[in-house]
Structure formats: structure tokens, C-alpha cells
Amino acid sequence: MTTAPLLVPGLSALAERYDGVLCDVWGVLHNGVAAFGPAGEALTRFRETTGGKVVLITNAPRPAGPIYEQLARLGVPRSAFDSVVTSGDVTRALIEALGSPARRGKALHLGPERDLTLYDGIAVDLVAEADAEAVVCTGLFDDETETPDDYRELLMRLAGRGLTMICANPDIVVERGNRLIWCAGALARLYEDLGGPVEIPGKPHAPIYDAALARLDEVAGRPIDRRRVLAIGDGLPTDIRGAVSQDIDVLFVTGGIHATDFGPTDAPDEHLVRRRLAEDGLSATAAVPRLVW
């Protein structure tokens, strides 16, 4: 039996099959320093050529508002997408549930100050370790110099008290320029290893997909059949696993976080891509080195 090629020239090879796209951001549209121009052009052309809608789905631990600003600053064209859904958006519901009509919740924030917009408008008090009733993790305080092991003693104390950690960004690492940066998911993984309970609503888990699919219907002005939705991403444990678990077709961008696993970045070995997908119990409709039209 002949197997259809997995690697395709670009999004144009698939575009007519889909009415909507859920596209990852970091690693697909930018590297944290600058936008990937051809990727933004590919989504723009999808929208213009097919009339399809694009919702960006990101594990950023902040509400969508600041992400629009970041995308513009990095050079991602506004014509490339209709809306944005973040892990921060879906995390806010878990944070709100820490309190009650009678009292405000009390949470210890782990992460940089830039993520404090996550709490805007939520009835929660950010408190010191001793007063915390839960932990909200958006990342490391200083992801330029720290590692998860710097947090081991703190996490041991928190886990010993049985406090739930709400992880606002499930990513373990991301590329910032040419460097790998630790993310909140690395702290959540360590916290679980230490016996602490963790709640994660972002990719690959269902809450963020429920929100993104609902947003896709909203911007389309009609329900979109899930079979007509394509997920685009570069992260196997987040983007690809999440889409597969939701029965959404996948375009795997091999030149992102896993690029070194597949040979030359711009000419990946299809056998290696297929083998890695199989080893991880995953599948993809197609693959490209970088998102292009």
C-alpha cells in the first residue's frame, strides 16, 4: 500500500479542505524576538483565498489583550488572524474559583511581573507564601538566569502543605531567539514530581480548545464543523497532542522546538518525522519545515 507523503510544500496544499485554523504562536509565527514573515503571510493568504477564519491559540499565561500588543511589536501582521485565545484566558476561571461570594481567594504568584495582567478584574489577593491557599504559576521570576531547580525548596514546602498549583503556561521550554527558556510547565512538572496537585487548562488540555473552537464559531458567525478545522503547531506534547486528543487535523511545523530531531531544519527527513510521531503515539495530517503558503 502506498503511503501519501507527509511533507507538503505549504499551507496552500491543504487550505481548501478547511474553514478554520487554530494556529500556535511561539515557534510558528515568531521566536520571541522577531516574526517569521512567511508564516504571517501564509495565514493572511489562507484568510484572503478561502475566506476561512484564523484563531491563534497560545499557552501565553496572560489575557489576550497584551498578546495582540506583543504580536504587533514583533511584526506579526494583523491580517494574519481574526482572534486570539490564550492559556491565561482559560486560567482566569480557575483563579476566580479560588474565592467565593463571601470571601476573596488568596494565591501565591510565581512568575514575572509582566504576567500580573492575568489577575486584572479577578477577586483574588496575591499574598506571601505563608498566607497562600493556592499557587498560580505563570513562569520563573527571571527566566533569563533561573532554572526550575532554583525553586525546588519552595515547591517542596508548598507541596508539603498540599496547595494546588494552577499552571497558566503548560510549555516546558520555548525558544527565545536562539536560546531555550524555561516556562511554567517545567515548574508544574517538578511540583507534580514532589507530590503537589496541579491544574493545567492550556494546551494540550481540553479547556483551551473548547474556548478556541467557540471563538472560531464566533468570528465565523456560524458553527464550523470540527472536521473542517486545522491545527498548526510545532510542539509535540502541547500543540500536536492537544489537537489529536480533540480529533482536529494537524499541520506539524517540524522546524520549531523539535527541529534538531529531524535532520536539516529546512529539509527534514520524513522517516524521522513519522518515527517520532509514532513513538509519541501521535499523528499528523501533514508536515512542513516552517509555516509558508
C-alpha positions as CSV (number, residue, x, y, z in Angstrom):
1,M,0.0,0.0,0.0
2,T,1.4,3.4,-1.0
3,T,1.6,6.0,1.8
4,A,0.8,9.6,0.9
5,P,3.7,12.0,1.5
6,L,3.5,13.6,4.9
7,L,5.7,16.6,4.0
8,V,3.9,19.2,1.9
9,P,5.1,22.5,0.2
10,G,3.0,24.7,2.4
11,L,-0.5,25.5,3.8
12,S,-1.8,26.1,0.2
13,A,-1.7,22.3,-0.3
14,L,-4.4,21.8,2.4
15,A,-6.2,25.1,2.5
16,E,-9.3,24.2,0.6
17,R,-10.2,21.4,3.0
18,Y,-10.6,23.8,5.9
19,D,-12.9,26.6,7.1
20,G,-10.9,27.4,10.2
21,V,-7.4,27.3,11.6
22,L,-6.2,27.1,15.2
23,C,-2.6,28.3,15.0
24,D,0.1,28.2,17.6
25,V,2.1,31.4,18.1
26,W,5.5,31.0,19.6
27,G,7.7,28.8,17.4
28,V,5.3,29.1,14.4
29,L,4.7,32.8,14.0
30,H,7.7,34.2,15.9
31,N,10.6,33.1,18.1
32,G,10.1,35.6,20.9
33,V,12.4,38.2,19.2
34,A,11.0,38.6,15.7
35,A,8.2,37.4,13.5
36,F,8.6,34.8,10.8
37,G,7.4,36.8,7.8
38,P,6.3,33.8,5.6
39,A,4.2,32.4,8.4
40,G,2.2,35.6,8.8
41,E,1.8,35.8,5.0
42,A,0.6,32.1,4.9
43,L,-2.2,32.8,7.4
44,T,-3.1,36.1,5.6
45,R,-3.4,34.2,2.3
46,F,-5.5,31.5,3.9
47,R,-8.0,34.1,5.1
48,E,-8.0,36.0,1.8
49,T,-8.1,33.0,-0.5
50,T,-10.5,30.7,1.2
51,G,-12.5,33.1,3.4
52,G,-11.5,30.9,6.3
53,K,-11.0,32.2,9.9
54,V,-7.9,32.0,12.0
55,V,-7.8,31.9,15.8
56,L,-4.4,32.0,17.4
57,I,-4.2,29.5,20.3
58,T,-1.3,30.1,22.7
59,N,-0.1,29.0,26.0
60,A,0.9,32.5,26.9
61,P,-0.1,33.0,30.6
62,R,-1.7,36.4,30.1
63,P,-5.1,37.5,28.8
64,A,-5.3,38.0,25.0
65,G,-5.1,41.8,25.2
66,P,-1.3,42.0,25.8
67,I,-0.7,39.3,23.2
68,Y,-2.2,41.5,20.5
69,E,0.3,44.2,21.5
70,Q,3.2,41.7,21.6
71,L,2.4,40.3,18.1
72,A,2.3,43.8,16.7
73,R,5.6,44.7,18.3
74,L,7.3,41.6,16.9
75,G,5.9,42.2,13.4
76,V,3.1,39.6,13.0
77,P,0.6,41.2,10.6
78,R,-2.9,41.8,11.9
79,S,-4.2,40.5,8.7
80,A,-3.0,37.0,9.7
81,F,-5.6,36.3,12.3
82,D,-9.1,37.0,13.4
83,S,-8.8,36.5,17.2
84,V,-6.5,35.2,20.0
85,V,-7.2,32.7,22.8
86,T,-4.6,32.3,25.5
87,S,-3.9,29.9,28.3
88,G,-4.2,32.9,30.5
89,D,-7.8,33.4,29.3
90,V,-8.9,30.0,30.4
91,T,-6.8,30.0,33.6
92,R,-8.7,33.0,34.9
93,A,-11.8,30.9,35.5
94,L,-9.7,28.6,37.8
95,I,-8.3,31.6,39.7
96,E,-11.8,33.0,40.2
97,A,-13.0,29.7,41.6
98,L,-10.4,30.1,44.5
99,G,-12.8,32.5,46.2
100,S,-16.5,32.7,46.9
101,P,-19.2,35.3,47.1
102,A,-18.3,35.8,50.7
103,R,-14.5,36.0,50.5
104,R,-11.6,36.5,48.1
105,G,-9.2,33.8,47.3
106,K,-5.6,34.0,48.3
107,A,-2.9,33.0,45.9
108,L,0.9,33.0,45.7
109,H,2.1,34.2,42.3
110,L,5.1,32.5,40.8
111,G,6.3,34.4,37.6
112,P,7.5,37.7,36.2
113,E,5.7,41.0,36.8
114,R,4.7,41.2,33.1
115,D,2.2,38.4,33.8
116,L,0.3,40.3,36.5
117,T,-2.3,41.3,34.0
118,L,-3.6,37.7,34.4
119,Y,-5.3,38.9,37.6
120,D,-7.0,42.1,36.3
121,G,-10.6,42.2,37.4
122,I,-10.4,38.9,39.4
123,A,-11.4,38.9,43.0
124,V,-8.2,37.3,44.3
125,D,-5.5,38.6,46.7
126,L,-1.9,37.9,45.8
127,V,-0.2,37.0,49.1
128,A,3.1,35.8,50.6
129,E,3.9,32.1,50.8
130,A,2.7,31.7,54.4
131,D,-0.8,33.0,53.6
132,A,-1.4,31.3,50.3
133,E,-4.3,28.9,49.7
134,A,-3.1,28.1,46.2
135,V,-0.3,28.7,43.8
136,V,-0.6,30.4,40.4
137,C,2.4,29.8,38.2
138,T,3.0,31.8,35.1
139,G,6.7,31.1,34.8
140,L,10.0,31.7,36.6
141,F,10.6,35.1,38.2
142,D,13.7,35.6,36.0
143,D,13.7,33.2,33.1
144,E,16.9,34.6,31.8
145,T,19.0,33.3,34.7
146,E,17.0,30.9,36.8
147,T,16.2,27.2,36.3
148,P,13.5,25.0,37.8
149,D,15.9,23.6,40.3
150,D,16.2,27.1,41.9
151,Y,12.6,26.6,43.0
152,R,12.9,23.1,44.5
153,E,12.9,24.0,48.2
154,L,10.0,26.4,47.8
155,L,8.0,23.9,45.8
156,M,8.7,21.2,48.4
157,R,7.3,23.4,51.1
158,L,4.2,24.3,49.1
159,A,3.6,20.6,48.1
160,G,4.0,19.6,51.7
161,R,1.0,21.8,52.5
162,G,-1.0,20.2,49.7
163,L,-1.6,23.5,47.9
164,T,-2.9,23.2,44.3
165,M,-0.8,24.8,41.6
166,I,-2.7,26.4,38.8
167,C,-0.3,26.4,35.8
168,A,-1.0,29.2,33.4
169,N,1.5,28.1,30.8
170,P,2.0,24.3,30.2
171,D,5.0,24.8,28.0
172,I,8.2,23.3,29.4
173,V,10.6,25.4,27.3
174,V,10.4,27.8,24.4
175,E,13.0,29.3,22.0
176,R,13.7,32.9,22.6
177,G,15.9,33.8,19.6
178,N,18.5,31.0,19.6
179,R,18.2,30.1,23.3
180,L,15.8,27.8,25.2
181,I,13.9,29.5,28.0
182,W,12.2,27.6,30.9
183,C,8.5,28.1,31.2
184,A,5.8,27.5,33.9
185,G,5.2,23.9,32.7
186,A,8.7,23.0,33.9
187,L,7.8,24.2,37.4
188,A,4.5,22.4,37.3
189,R,6.2,19.1,36.3
190,L,8.7,19.4,39.2
191,Y,5.8,20.3,41.6
192,E,3.9,17.1,40.5
193,D,7.2,15.1,41.0
194,L,7.3,16.5,44.5
195,G,3.7,15.3,45.2
196,G,1.9,18.6,44.6
197,P,-1.5,18.7,42.8
198,V,-1.6,20.6,39.5
199,E,-4.4,22.0,37.3
200,I,-3.5,22.9,33.7
201,P,-6.2,24.3,31.4
202,G,-3.9,25.2,28.5
203,K,-2.6,23.1,25.6
204,P,-2.8,20.1,25.4
205,H,-5.8,20.1,27.7
206,A,-9.4,20.5,26.6
207,P,-10.4,23.9,28.2
208,I,-8.3,26.0,25.8
209,Y,-9.6,24.0,22.8
210,D,-13.2,24.4,23.9
211,A,-12.6,28.2,24.1
212,A,-10.7,28.4,20.8
213,L,-13.3,26.4,18.9
214,A,-16.1,28.6,20.4
215,R,-14.2,31.7,19.3
216,L,-13.8,30.3,15.8
217,D,-17.6,29.8,15.6
218,E,-18.0,33.4,16.9
219,V,-15.7,35.0,14.3
220,A,-17.2,32.9,11.5
221,G,-20.7,33.8,12.5
222,R,-21.7,30.1,12.3
223,P,-20.8,26.7,13.7
224,I,-17.7,25.3,12.0
225,D,-17.6,21.5,11.7
226,R,-14.6,20.2,13.6
227,R,-13.6,18.1,10.6
228,R,-13.1,21.4,8.7
229,V,-10.7,22.8,11.3
230,L,-6.9,22.6,11.0
231,A,-4.5,23.0,14.0
232,I,-1.0,24.2,13.2
233,G,1.8,23.9,15.7
234,D,5.4,22.9,16.5
235,G,5.2,21.4,20.0
236,L,4.5,17.6,20.1
237,P,3.5,17.4,23.8
238,T,1.3,20.6,23.6
239,D,0.1,21.6,20.1
240,I,0.1,18.2,18.4
241,R,-1.1,16.1,21.3
242,G,-3.8,18.6,22.1
243,A,-5.1,18.7,18.6
244,V,-5.0,14.9,18.2
245,S,-6.9,14.5,21.5
246,Q,-9.6,16.8,20.2
247,D,-9.9,15.0,16.8
248,I,-8.6,18.0,14.9
249,D,-6.4,17.6,11.9
250,V,-2.8,18.8,12.3
251,L,-0.2,20.5,10.3
252,F,3.1,19.8,12.1
253,V,5.8,22.5,11.8
254,T,8.9,20.5,12.2
255,G,11.4,23.4,12.2
256,G,10.2,24.7,15.6
257,I,11.2,23.4,19.1
258,H,11.9,19.8,17.8
259,A,13.9,20.9,14.7
260,T,17.1,19.1,15.7
261,D,15.3,15.8,15.8
262,F,14.6,15.6,12.1
263,G,17.9,16.4,10.3
264,P,18.4,19.7,8.4
265,T,15.8,22.2,9.5
266,D,14.8,23.2,6.0
267,A,14.8,19.7,4.7
268,P,13.6,17.3,7.4
269,D,13.8,13.6,7.0
270,E,10.2,12.4,6.6
271,H,11.1,9.0,8.0
272,L,12.4,10.6,11.2
273,V,9.3,12.7,11.5
274,R,7.0,9.7,11.1
275,R,9.0,7.7,13.6
276,R,8.9,10.4,16.2
277,L,5.1,10.8,15.8
278,A,4.7,7.1,16.2
279,E,6.9,6.9,19.2
280,D,4.9,9.6,20.9
281,G,1.6,8.0,19.9
282,L,0.6,10.9,17.7
283,S,-0.3,11.6,14.1
284,A,-0.4,14.5,11.7
285,T,-2.3,15.2,8.5
286,A,0.8,16.9,7.0
287,A,4.1,18.5,8.0
288,V,6.2,21.5,6.8
289,P,9.6,22.7,8.0
290,R,8.2,26.2,8.5
291,L,4.8,27.6,8.0
292,V,4.6,29.0,4.5
293,W,1.8,29.4,2.0
